[in-house]
Amino acid sequence: EIFLYGVNDLLTIFIALECFSLCFYLLSGYTKKDVRSNEATTKYLLMDGASFSILVHEFSWLYGSSRGEIEL
C-alpha cells in the first residue's frame, strides 16, 4: 500500500498493485491442508488474473490515448 503513495506512472501503479495482492495470495493459502483454503486461493488467483488483464487492457487504452506518455 505504501508503494501507491509515490507513484507517478502507470507501470508503477501496476507493479504496486501486483505486489499488494501477493500478500493476499499468501494469506488465503496459508493453511495448505485445508481444502477450502486451496479452493479459495485458486479462485482468488483466477479472479485476480482476469481483473489484472482487464486493467492492463485499460492501461493500454490510456497509453494510446495519451500519445505514448505513461507519466501521470
C-alpha positions, 0 to 999 in steps of 0.5 A, spaced: 500 500 500 505 504 501 508 503 494 501 507 491 503 513 495 509 515 490 507 513 484 507 517 478 506 512 472 502 507 470 507 501 470 508 503 477 501 503 479 501 496 476 507 493 479 504 496 486 498 493 485 501 486 483 505 486 489 499 488 494 495 482 492 501 477 493 500 478 500 493 476 499 495 470 495 499 468 501 494 469 506 488 465 503 493 459 502 496 459 508 493 453 511 495 448 505 491 442 508 485 445 508 481 444 502 477 450 502 483 454 503 486 451 496 479 452 493 479 459 495 486 461 493 485 458 486 479 462 485 482 468 488 488 467 483 483 466 477 479 472 479 485 476 480 488 474 473 482 476 469 481 483 473 489 484 472 488 483 464 482 487 464 486 493 467 492 492 463 487 492 457 485 499 460 492 501 461 493 500 454 487 504 452 490 510 456 497 509 453 494 510 446 490 515 448 495 519 451 500 519 445 505 514 448 506 518 455 505 513 461 507 519 466 501 521 470 
